[in-house]
Amino acid sequence: MLVTFSTDVHADITMFNDIALIMLDMMGHSKTVPGAILATDIPMALDRLKTAINAEKASSPAQDENEDEDNKNEPAVSLADRALPLINLLTAAAEAECNVMWK
């Protein structure tokens, strides 16, 4: 399943369901799809997401030495990298004081 985040001032962002639910939890919102954040609540949600991402970066373990041989050549995509488009969307929405919705 895919989750699409949208606002009037930024292109839509689509994520896999599991990653989107992690991001929603980091923002302090329920993992309910569909959902929305009012414009007045976006700065706090953005701050929570950035704080959680920074904490994740600081505590991320080194790569597992017992990984499958097939996966050793593929770099892992960090949660911080996955969150960047959503952070950009939330930043644009906060600046323009627009709501954010996801479905």
C-alpha positions in Angstrom: 0.0 0.0 0.0 1.1 3.5 -0.7 0.5 6.7 1.3 0.4 10.1 -0.5 1.0 13.3 1.4 -0.3 16.5 -0.2 -0.6 20.2 0.3 -1.5 23.1 -1.9 2.0 24.6 -2.1 4.2 21.5 -2.8 4.2 18.5 -5.1 2.6 15.3 -3.6 4.9 12.9 -1.8 4.2 9.2 -2.1 5.7 6.6 0.3 5.4 3.0 1.1 2.8 2.4 3.9 5.4 1.1 6.5 7.7 4.1 6.1 4.8 6.6 6.0 3.4 5.2 9.3 6.8 5.5 10.9 7.0 9.2 9.8 3.4 9.8 11.1 4.4 8.3 14.4 7.6 10.5 14.5 5.4 13.5 13.9 3.2 12.6 16.9 0.2 11.7 14.9 -1.9 8.6 14.8 -1.1 6.0 12.2 -4.6 6.6 10.6 -4.8 6.8 6.8 -6.4 9.0 5.6 -5.6 11.9 7.9 -4.6 15.5 8.0 -2.5 18.1 9.9 -4.0 21.6 10.3 -1.7 24.5 9.3 -1.3 25.6 12.9 0.0 22.2 14.0 2.5 21.7 11.2 5.5 23.5 12.8 5.3 21.2 15.8 4.9 18.1 13.7 7.9 19.2 11.6 10.0 19.8 14.7 9.1 16.4 16.1 9.9 14.7 12.8 13.3 16.4 12.6 14.1 15.6 16.3 13.2 12.0 15.8 15.3 11.7 12.6 18.3 13.2 14.3 17.9 10.8 17.2 17.6 7.9 14.7 20.8 9.1 13.0 22.6 9.2 16.3 21.5 5.7 17.4 21.6 3.9 14.1 23.6 0.7 14.4 26.4 -0.3 12.0 25.5 -2.5 9.2 24.9 -6.1 10.2 27.9 -8.3 9.3 25.6 -11.3 8.8 23.7 -9.7 5.9 22.9 -11.8 2.9 25.6 -11.8 0.2 23.0 -10.5 -2.3 22.4 -7.4 -0.2 26.0 -6.4 0.5 26.3 -4.4 -2.8 23.1 -2.5 -2.3 23.4 0.6 0.0 20.7 0.9 2.7 18.4 3.9 2.4 18.4 5.7 5.7 15.3 6.9 7.4 16.7 10.4 7.2 17.0 10.1 3.4 13.4 8.8 3.2 12.1 11.6 5.4 13.7 14.5 3.4 10.9 14.9 0.8 8.3 14.9 3.6 10.4 17.4 5.6 10.5 19.6 2.5 6.7 19.3 2.0 6.0 20.2 5.7 8.4 23.1 5.5 6.7 24.5 2.5 3.3 24.0 4.1 4.4 25.7 7.3 5.7 28.7 5.4 2.5 29.1 3.4 0.3 28.2 6.4 -1.4 25.4 4.5 -2.9 22.1 5.8 -1.3 18.8 4.9 -3.4 15.7 4.1 -2.5 12.1 3.4 -4.4 9.2 1.9 
